[in-house]
Amino acid sequence: MKSIVLHNTYLCMRHAQSTANEKHIIISDPATGISNYGLTKEGERQALEAIVTNKEMQNISYIYTSDFLRAYQTAILVSRLCNNVPVITDARLRERYFGLFEGTNSENYHKVWDMDCSSEYDVACHNVEPIHSVARRMLSFLLDSEIHPTNQKILVVSHGDPLQILYAVTRGLAAHQFKSLPHFANAEIRILPSHFTIPEEYLS
């Protein structure tokens, strides 16, 4: 186990409603998600509401975002209303890849989650990105972000599974237990704890 102390404040925000959400389809392939399936009008409203209703959004120093269009557009909207703070894309914040379920009905998420929760072992099924792989890339991003000056407030815009896996691990849960926590809603914001302990395997 490794003890982690964060020197910045990290606000995790799931992207606002996208056209993929509206059409109930899984879009996790960068070849599609980076250039297509941006925000709906409702998604734009959700992003704006998140800024107004969350006082934690004040005085943000940086915004890091997935380069998927739905996340990037969310980040840009927030930036414009938060003094045009810098927006930086990072591929490690991308959606979890859902393999053979790509382009199918979003009900298939539940098939993946049932497999996720059935075992603590990092087994890839149906070419879906394993949970531990998501945990490692998200934690890699987080620890690299600590290179910045301390006492900064950083907004991280990403996707449901990656954010929930990161949040679970920082809350002391095993990565495969991430669905035991409430689901990240569109445009929902949560603050990461500043102190946590994680298994060394997540840092390899």
N, C-alpha and C positions, 0 to 999 in steps of 0.2 A: 504494500500500500504506500502511496505517496501523498504527503500533505501539500495542498496547494493554497496559497494566499494570493488573492487578486489585489492589485494595486489601483485598478480602475473599476468603475461601475459599469456593468454590462446590462443593457436592456434588450431583451430578446423579443422580436416582433415577427409574427407570421404575416406573410403577404396578405393583402386584402383580397376580396373575392375576385376571381379570375373567370375568363370565359370557359376554362376547363372545369372549374367548380360549377358554373352555371349549366354546362352541358353534361355534367356527371361523367367525365372521362378522365382517365389517368394519363397525365403528361409528365414523364420523368426523364425522357431522353433529351440531352442537351441539343441534339440536332434539330429538335422540334421546339423545345421549351425556351431556348434563348431568343428566338425571333418571332415566336407566335404565342397566342393565348395570354394576352395581357389582361389588364383590369377591365371589369365591367363598370358601368356608371355607379352601380351600388358599391363596387369595390373602391372607387374614388371617394364616395361618400364615407365609407368605413374608415379609410385612411385619414381623411380630414377630421372625422369625429374622434379618432384615437389621439390626435394631436391636441384637440380642444379639451378632452376629458381626462387626460393623463398629465398631471403636473410634473411627473417624472421626466416628461419630454422636454422640459425647459433646460437650456444651457447644454445641449448636446455638442460634443466636440467633433465627433466623426460618425459617419454612417458606413458600415460595412454591409454589403449585400451579395446575395446570390446573383449570378448574371442571367438567370432565367427572367424573361420579360415581366412576369407578374410580380416578382420581387423587386426588380430594378425600378419599375414604374412606381411601386409603393415607396421605395426609398427616395426617389426624385420628388414625389409629392411632399413627403415629410421635409426634405431638405429645403424646398422652396418656401415653406412656412416656418422654418427654423433658421432664418438668417443665412440660407444657402450654405449650410455646413458641407464640408467635402463628402462626396459619395465615392466609395471605393469598392469595386467588385472583387470577389474572391471565389474561385471555383469550388473551394472546400465547403462553401455554404449552399451548394446546389441541392436540389431535391434528391431524396433517396431514389435510386434506380429500381424500378419495379419489373424489370426483365420482361418475361413473356406476357405480363399483364399490361404492358404499355399500349395505350390507345383503347383499352377496354373500359367497361362500365366501372365507375368508382366503387360499386359494391364489392368488387374484388379486393379492395384494400383489406376487408375483413378476413379474407382467406389468408392473406399474408400475415396479418396480425395474429390470427389463430396459430399459425406455424411459429411465429416469433415467440409467443408466450408458452409454447409447449415444451421448450427445452432451453437450458442455459448455454448450450453449445452453439458455436458460431457456424451454423450450417447454411449454405446457400442452396435454396430451392427455387426452381423455375427461373433461374438466372437473376433472382432478386438480390440486390446489394445486402450483404449480411449486416446485422445490427452492430456488431463490434467494429466493422469497417467504418460505418457512419460515426460511431462514437469516437474512433481514433482521428478521423479527419476534422471533426468539429472541435475536439480538444486541441488538436494541432493548431487550428486557427486561433483558438482562444489564448493559448500560451504564447503564440507568436505576437498576438496583439498586445501582450504585456511589455513588449519592447518599447512601446510608446511612453512618453512621459507619464508619470503617475497622476492620480487624482483627476483623470479625465472621465467624462460620461460618454459611453460608446453605445450606439444603437446597432443591433445586429438584425438584419432583415433576412429571413430564410423561410423554410417550409415546415410543415407540420411534423413529420417524423424526425428530421434532423434536430429541430429545436427541442422536441419532447425527449429525445434520447439524451441530448446534452443536458437538459434540465434535470432529468432523472438521475444521471450520473453525478451531477453536482449536488443533488439532494441525498446522496448516499445509497441510491438504489443500483442494482445491477442493470446493465444496459437492456437486457431482455425483459425487464420489469417496467419498461417505459409506459406501457399502456395501462398500468395501474394508477397513473396520474390522470387528471382531467385533460381532455383533448384540447390542443391549442386551436382556438377559434380564429377565423379570418380577422386580421388586424389586432389580435390580442397581444398584449405586452406583459411580460414577466421579467422580474429582475433576478439575475443569478446571485446565489449566495457568495459572499466574499471569501469564505473559508470552507474547504471541503477536502475529503480524502478519496482517492481513486485507486483502483488496482493498476499496478505497473503495466499490465498487458494492454491497457488502453493508450499507453504512451509509446508503444513500440511501432 
